[in-house]
């Protein structure tokens, strides 16, 4: 069983910079989840540099320990986790990178290992969900973002970007939009029809104002009703947070959420059948304070905690069944 390599008395700033001091292992045999970097940013429309997101998130995860006080669980008691390193990509070549990402992820999903993918720009979610669908069929998307990313390219020869992937993934059958939900949309789009186009694909769309009008618990119940027992891919764009909390991103939008609100929204999702995560759009060069990467690392820890809560719940259910006379 793989656990964070943390010892009392050993400084947390020492050692190789893996995520949360997890062992760097590329053997999936004994892993429940794998933190995997996807350092690709050729799909951006504005500012480049998210290729350095995975390394910055790992750097700022060094003070994370495996216990969640808020959720009352030691994640390392229930899960075996590894840092798998970075996937091979080809900077400047979207199609080739997508093919490589997909092929490298298929064995992860096939083994039943849950990938926690650190981007990279949001366009990498396209090969992420495509690889997931090759094993699970069309997945339900739970999408935290300030943009729907369901735009349509004006040129099919260059259709892929970080603003189009959830249109094409739905149209091509990798995402079941009728059981998916997008939350946090805001900002200044090119037209008033953007949200309507996303809804026409089948997505349920909640603007930032919509999300602010419900409690975190109510939002989580809404998400659970939407996705049901379907396999879920959860994607979190760091620009879901307000730029005060995430200045290091390429397309910041004001009027967003704080870190506590984001934590509460994620913590209430225990019980979902989550088969994969990604956390994208951290651009460290725009944030000399590194608070964006710090917040991203803590969001990734919430992902791990959800998996641990699900495992504990399953074990308790099994024990209850076995204890019946």
ABEGO torsion letter per residue (X at the ends): XBBBBBBBGBBAABEBBBBGGBBBBABAAABABBBBBBBBAAABABBBGAAAAAAAAAAAAAABBABBAAAGBBAAAABBBBBAEBBBBBBGBAAAAAAAAAAAAAAAAAAGBBBBBBOEBAAAAAAAAAAAAAAAEBBBBBBBBABAGABBBABAABABBAAAAAAAAAAAGABBAAABBBBGBBEBBABAAAAAAAAAAGBBBBBAAAAAABBAAAAAAAAAAAAEABBBBBBBBAAABBAAABABBABBBBGBBBAAAAAAAAAAABGBBBABBBBBGBBAAABAAGAAAAAAAAAAAAAAAAAAAAAAAAAAAAAAAAABX
